[in-house]
Amino acid sequence: MAGELTQILVDTPSRPRGKFYSAGALVDLDAAALPTVTLTRPDGTPGPAAADITRVSQGVYDFRLVAADVADPVVYDVAWSGSIGGQPTTITTQVEAVGEFLFNLSDLRGLRVGNGTPFAATAVPNFTDEQLHEARTATLEEFTRILGFSPVPRFAREVHDGDGCDRLALDEREATKLLAVTVDGAVQNLGGWTLQESGILRTTSAFRPAGYIRGGIANVAVEYVHGWQRVEGDGGIIGMARAAMRLIPGLADAASSVTTPDGTSISFDPAGQVTRAGQIRHFGIAAIDSWLNRWTQAGNP
């Protein structure tokens, strides 16, 4: 199910939003009705009930997710249904609970670019919280692809073919917590499985290999958490600098540096492609590129 992605923090209540459009403009549902909101878990089963559905503004609605619904990293598909102009309408979004944020929005609000703070709530033009959320989410996706692993704890669900061996290679690195295993449609006792940091799932008993994973086509489903437990080094600062570039595309040309609220400065350099040492200049900003290259190399198996 495709749709706008909203990232929230685990163990934290939140109010995800859905937006209804008609002819490109936000529009309320017929008769001032509230939408029906349905959450679906990654395995296709029903998710938690959407509570306290509310109209936020024209065409914009939200609902409450309690902390217990996001105790671990997870992704919910959300369907919002109602009628517009007498016609049934459904929009879809996603809610992802992550173990940590790449950076706090309050820190981005306080980021100094040159002599100004363009992301402050009082700045003109004003960047909304929604725009900052979107920039942070996009930056996390970008960094995850470049690094080859997630710099924050995230959820993964994968379906694999069993091959009769006692181990299975999963797709994500920095695996940290096993959430669920299903083989041939049967939910497994997690006590009989061990998830290694490298992303290898093994059948075990008393710390030793045990049994095998039954062979089949797409018969093994695994849900787990992967990524750093927290952002390493200056990753949060680097993430803010990249998000700032995304929000103000000409930032690298218009300012020589950015400074975080704690006084850390990052200088902008001309963009390039590949250094003579073979390192990639992803964004042409030395601090960002060197951090990404350093941790990509450090994380290689």
C-alpha positions as CSV (number, residue, x, y, z in Angstrom):
1,M,0.0,0.0,0.0
2,A,1.5,3.3,-1.1
3,G,1.0,6.7,0.5
4,E,2.6,9.5,2.5
5,L,5.0,8.3,5.2
6,T,4.9,9.7,8.7
7,Q,7.7,8.8,11.1
8,I,7.0,8.8,14.8
9,L,9.0,7.7,17.9
10,V,8.5,4.4,19.6
11,D,6.9,4.4,23.1
12,T,5.4,7.9,22.3
13,P,1.8,8.8,21.6
14,S,1.2,10.5,18.3
15,R,-1.5,11.8,16.0
16,P,-0.9,10.8,12.3
17,R,-2.7,12.8,9.7
18,G,-4.5,12.1,6.4
19,K,-5.4,14.7,3.7
20,F,-8.3,14.5,1.3
21,Y,-8.0,16.4,-2.0
22,S,-10.4,17.2,-4.8
23,A,-9.2,18.9,-8.0
24,G,-5.9,19.6,-6.3
25,A,-7.4,21.4,-3.2
26,L,-8.0,20.2,0.3
27,V,-11.7,19.4,0.8
28,D,-13.8,18.1,3.7
29,L,-15.8,14.9,3.5
30,D,-19.5,15.1,2.8
31,A,-21.9,16.3,5.6
32,A,-19.0,17.2,7.9
33,A,-18.5,13.4,8.5
34,L,-15.3,12.0,9.9
35,P,-13.4,9.4,7.9
36,T,-13.2,5.7,8.8
37,V,-9.6,4.9,9.7
38,T,-8.3,1.4,9.4
39,L,-4.7,0.3,10.4
40,T,-3.1,-2.8,8.9
41,R,0.0,-4.6,10.3
42,P,2.9,-5.5,8.0
43,D,1.7,-9.1,7.9
44,G,-1.7,-8.0,6.6
45,T,-3.6,-8.6,9.8
46,P,-5.7,-5.8,11.4
47,G,-3.7,-3.3,13.4
48,P,-4.7,-1.3,16.5
49,A,-8.0,0.6,16.4
50,A,-7.8,4.3,15.4
51,A,-9.0,6.3,18.4
52,D,-10.3,9.9,18.7
53,I,-10.5,10.7,15.0
54,T,-10.6,14.4,14.6
55,R,-10.9,17.1,11.9
56,V,-7.8,19.3,12.1
57,S,-8.6,21.7,9.3
58,Q,-10.2,21.7,5.9
59,G,-9.6,18.3,4.4
60,V,-7.1,17.3,7.1
61,Y,-7.9,14.7,9.8
62,D,-6.0,12.8,12.4
63,F,-6.3,10.1,15.0
64,R,-4.6,9.0,18.2
65,L,-2.0,6.3,18.4
66,V,-1.1,5.4,22.0
67,A,2.4,4.5,23.1
68,A,1.5,0.8,23.6
69,D,0.7,0.6,19.8
70,V,4.3,1.5,19.0
71,A,6.3,-0.3,21.7
72,D,8.8,-1.5,19.0
73,P,9.7,-0.2,15.6
74,V,6.8,-1.0,13.2
75,V,5.1,0.2,10.0
76,Y,1.3,0.5,9.8
77,D,-0.6,0.9,6.5
78,V,-3.4,3.3,7.1
79,A,-6.6,3.6,5.0
80,W,-8.8,6.7,5.4
81,S,-12.3,6.3,3.9
82,G,-15.2,8.7,3.4
83,S,-17.3,10.3,0.7
84,I,-16.6,13.5,-1.4
85,G,-19.4,14.7,-3.7
86,G,-21.3,11.5,-3.0
87,Q,-18.5,9.3,-4.2
88,P,-16.7,6.9,-1.9
89,T,-13.1,7.9,-1.5
90,T,-10.1,6.2,0.2
91,I,-6.6,7.6,0.7
92,T,-3.7,5.6,2.0
93,T,-0.8,6.6,4.2
94,Q,1.9,4.9,6.3
95,V,3.0,5.4,9.9
96,E,6.5,4.2,10.8
97,A,7.7,4.1,14.4
98,V,11.5,4.4,14.6
99,G,13.7,3.8,17.7
100,E,15.4,7.2,17.4
101,F,15.1,10.2,15.2
102,L,18.0,11.3,13.1
103,F,17.8,14.7,14.8
104,N,15.3,16.7,16.8
105,L,13.2,19.3,15.0
106,S,13.9,21.8,17.7
107,D,17.6,21.6,16.9
108,L,16.9,22.2,13.2
109,R,14.7,25.2,14.2
110,G,17.8,26.6,15.9
111,L,20.2,26.0,13.1
112,R,22.1,29.1,12.1
113,V,22.9,29.5,8.4
114,G,25.4,32.4,8.0
115,N,24.0,35.1,10.2
116,G,20.3,33.9,10.3
117,T,18.1,31.1,11.5
118,P,15.9,30.4,8.4
119,F,14.1,27.5,10.1
120,A,13.0,29.3,13.3
121,A,9.3,29.4,13.8
122,T,9.4,33.2,13.4
123,A,11.4,33.2,10.2
124,V,9.9,34.4,6.9
125,P,9.1,32.4,4.9
126,N,8.0,30.0,7.7
127,F,8.8,26.3,7.4
128,T,6.0,24.2,8.9
129,D,6.6,21.3,11.2
130,E,5.3,19.1,8.4
131,Q,8.0,20.3,6.0
132,L,10.7,19.7,8.6
133,H,9.3,16.2,9.2
134,E,9.4,15.4,5.5
135,A,12.9,16.7,5.1
136,R,14.1,14.5,8.1
137,T,12.3,11.4,6.7
138,A,13.8,11.9,3.2
139,T,17.3,12.5,4.7
140,L,17.1,9.3,6.7
141,E,16.1,7.3,3.6
142,E,18.9,8.9,1.7
143,F,21.5,8.2,4.4
144,T,20.3,4.6,4.8
145,R,20.8,3.9,1.0
146,I,24.3,5.5,1.0
147,L,25.5,3.8,4.2
148,G,24.0,0.5,3.4
149,F,22.3,0.3,6.8
150,S,20.0,2.5,8.9
151,P,21.6,5.0,11.3
152,V,18.5,4.6,13.6
153,P,16.5,1.6,14.7
154,R,13.9,0.7,12.0
155,F,11.4,-2.1,11.3
156,A,11.8,-4.7,8.5
157,R,9.6,-7.5,7.4
158,E,11.0,-10.0,4.8
159,V,9.7,-13.1,3.1
160,H,12.3,-15.7,2.1
161,D,12.5,-19.2,0.6
162,G,13.4,-21.9,3.1
163,D,16.2,-24.1,1.8
164,G,16.6,-26.8,4.4
165,C,19.6,-25.2,6.2
166,D,19.8,-24.0,9.8
167,R,20.4,-20.4,8.8
168,L,18.9,-17.7,6.7
169,A,20.6,-14.5,5.4
170,L,18.3,-11.4,5.9
171,D,18.5,-8.3,3.8
172,E,19.4,-5.7,6.5
173,R,22.6,-5.2,8.4
174,E,23.0,-4.1,12.0
175,A,20.2,-6.4,13.0
176,T,19.3,-6.0,16.7
177,K,16.0,-7.5,17.7
178,L,13.9,-10.4,16.4
179,L,10.2,-9.6,16.6
180,A,8.5,-12.6,14.8
181,V,9.2,-15.6,12.6
182,T,6.6,-17.6,10.7
183,V,7.4,-20.8,8.8
184,D,4.8,-22.4,6.5
185,G,2.2,-20.1,8.1
186,A,3.0,-21.3,11.7
187,V,4.1,-18.7,14.2
188,Q,7.4,-19.8,15.7
189,N,8.6,-19.6,19.3
190,L,11.4,-17.0,19.3
191,G,13.3,-18.9,21.9
192,G,14.4,-21.3,19.1
193,W,15.9,-18.6,17.0
194,T,19.0,-16.4,17.2
195,L,19.4,-13.2,15.1
196,Q,23.0,-12.2,14.6
197,E,24.1,-8.5,14.1
198,S,25.2,-9.4,10.5
199,G,21.6,-10.2,9.6
200,I,21.9,-14.0,9.8
201,L,18.9,-15.8,11.4
202,R,19.7,-19.2,12.8
203,T,17.7,-22.0,14.5
204,T,19.3,-22.6,17.9
205,S,18.8,-24.4,21.2
206,A,20.9,-23.7,24.3
207,F,23.3,-21.5,22.3
208,R,23.9,-24.2,19.7
209,P,22.7,-24.9,16.1
210,A,19.5,-26.9,16.2
211,G,17.2,-28.3,13.5
212,Y,16.7,-26.7,10.1
213,I,14.5,-24.2,8.3
214,R,12.0,-26.2,6.2
215,G,12.4,-25.7,2.5
216,G,9.6,-24.0,0.5
217,I,8.7,-21.1,-1.7
218,A,8.2,-17.8,0.2
219,N,7.4,-19.9,3.3
220,V,9.5,-18.0,5.8
221,A,8.4,-14.5,7.1
222,V,10.7,-12.6,9.5
223,E,10.1,-9.3,11.3
224,Y,13.0,-7.7,13.1
225,V,14.6,-4.4,14.1
226,H,17.8,-3.2,12.4
227,G,20.0,-0.2,12.5
228,W,22.2,1.6,15.1
229,Q,20.7,1.9,18.5
230,R,21.5,5.6,18.3
231,V,23.0,7.9,15.7
232,E,26.8,7.6,15.9
233,G,29.3,10.5,16.1
234,D,28.1,13.7,14.5
235,G,25.4,11.9,12.5
236,G,22.6,14.1,13.9
237,I,24.4,17.3,13.0
238,I,25.3,15.9,9.6
239,G,21.6,15.0,9.1
240,M,20.5,18.5,9.9
241,A,23.0,20.0,7.5
242,R,21.6,17.7,4.7
243,A,18.0,18.4,5.6
244,A,18.8,22.2,5.5
245,M,20.1,21.7,1.9
246,R,16.9,19.9,1.0
247,L,14.7,22.6,2.4
248,I,16.8,25.4,0.8
249,P,18.2,24.0,-2.4
250,G,20.6,26.9,-3.0
251,L,22.0,26.8,0.6
252,A,25.5,25.6,-0.4
253,D,25.8,28.5,-2.8
254,A,24.3,31.2,-0.6
255,A,26.1,30.5,2.7
256,S,29.6,29.4,3.7
257,S,28.6,27.5,6.8
258,V,25.8,26.4,9.2
259,T,26.0,26.3,13.0
260,T,24.0,24.1,15.3
261,P,22.5,25.4,18.6
262,D,25.4,23.8,20.5
263,G,28.0,25.8,18.4
264,T,29.1,23.1,16.0
265,S,29.9,24.6,12.6
266,I,29.9,22.8,9.2
267,S,31.5,24.5,6.2
268,F,30.2,24.2,2.6
269,D,32.7,23.2,-0.2
270,P,32.3,23.0,-3.9
271,A,30.5,19.9,-5.1
272,G,32.5,17.2,-6.8
273,Q,32.2,13.6,-7.9
274,V,35.0,11.2,-6.8
275,T,38.2,12.2,-5.0
276,R,41.6,10.9,-6.1
277,A,41.4,8.6,-3.1
278,G,38.2,7.1,-4.5
279,Q,35.8,8.5,-2.0
280,I,32.5,9.8,-3.2
281,R,31.5,13.4,-2.7
282,H,27.8,12.7,-2.2
283,F,26.8,16.3,-1.6
284,G,29.9,18.4,-2.1
285,I,30.0,19.4,1.6
286,A,33.2,18.0,3.2
287,A,31.7,17.4,6.7
288,I,28.7,15.5,5.3
289,D,30.6,13.5,2.7
290,S,33.4,12.5,5.0
291,W,31.0,11.3,7.7
292,L,29.1,9.2,5.2
293,N,32.2,7.7,3.7
294,R,33.8,7.0,7.1
295,W,30.8,5.1,8.4
296,T,30.1,3.4,5.2
297,Q,33.6,2.0,5.2
298,A,33.5,1.2,9.0
299,G,30.2,-0.7,8.5
300,N,31.4,-2.8,5.6
301,P,31.5,-6.5,6.5
